[in-house]
Amino acid sequence: MNQGLTVKTIGIGALAGATTALLCLGLASGSMLAVLLFFISPVPLMVAGLGFGLSAAVTGAIVAIAANYVFANVFVATLVALAISAPACATSYWLNLARPADEVGGPEGQLAWYPLADVLFANALFTALAFVVLGAMIGFGPELAGELATRFVARLQEINPEATLSPDAVGNLRDFMLTVVPVAQPFSWMLTLTLSIYIATAIARRSGLMKRPRDDWPRALRLPRPAIIAFMAAVLLGFVSGGIGHAASAFSGALGAGLAMAGLAMLHARTRGMAVRAGILVLAYVAILVISPLILVSITAGMFGAGRHFPLSPSGPNKSDLNRTH
């Protein structure tokens, strides 16, 4: 659904932006509920964009960024701009795009909608770029990793005064954080954005706000083939020391999350109709949680299953309002 900049879209966008701002600002309380709500902070902007067009989403983004700048600081406002607002606005715009299916090799009389795979690929790039910028702002490097390790040890000793770590152990912890943090943060945020897309599209569809048909997520949750090249390049560059390596690690983490989800989605699709499907899926997820290196199996599967799925819907008599950019 596409609407121009009207009083209605401005009002709805401003309301969505205020909601996103509150969800972000609430994180300062430190409560578990506030943390959980922060993870769905992109949803209001996405729903506004899906239902009322890009103008509403951009209006909401401006409100959310400005509110966090005024009531928090520049760093938080940058986080909201790059990691939340930009992906939310772009996602809601792309998911509203459609074109005649015969233009992409599909049947006549049908509309082909922008593939979810391309949206997820773009979200991975948004996520990586956001954490590269944020890392540069805080000066992430050996000194900061060492400070984080020291704080972790101090917190551990507060909980258990008898716990002690040797200088070598603290050094190993610093190296671990220096290696893992640039990968883990984009990885987890990519999962968050994907969950937000799922929730936002479900809300918009049930509210009658979007024309896009429901995506078959087990089939549609993939990354396109160019993402494989980008992921492999990021992994290789991740071995470079310094800022280049940290930036590449951010891209490998975000893209790796997309590929891991794609691999698990393939498992969901392959086990359809099987009587033991629930047991297989539970076993797979538990195994990954218990033995984290098994996520590499899912990432590998996602690489071999790369591709695009175009959801189709009957075309209406009036196609003049369709965005035909893909």
Protein Blocks (a to p, Z undefined) as FASTA:
>chain_A
ZZdddfklmmmmmmmmmmmmmmmmmmmnopaklmmmmmmmmmmmmmmmmmnojklmmmmm
mmmmmmmmmmmcmklmmmmmmmmmmmmmmmmmmmmgccdfklnopaehiacdddfklmmm
mmmmmmmmmmmmmmmmnopafklmmmmmmmmmmmmmmmmmmbccdfklmmmmmmmmmmmm
mmmmmmmmmmmmmmmmmmmmmmmmmnopafbdcddfklmmccdfklmmmmmmmmmmmmpg
cjllmmmmmmmmmmmmmmmmmmmmmmmmmmgoiaklmmmmmmmmmmmmmmmmlmmmmmmm
mmmmgccddddddddfblklpccfZZ
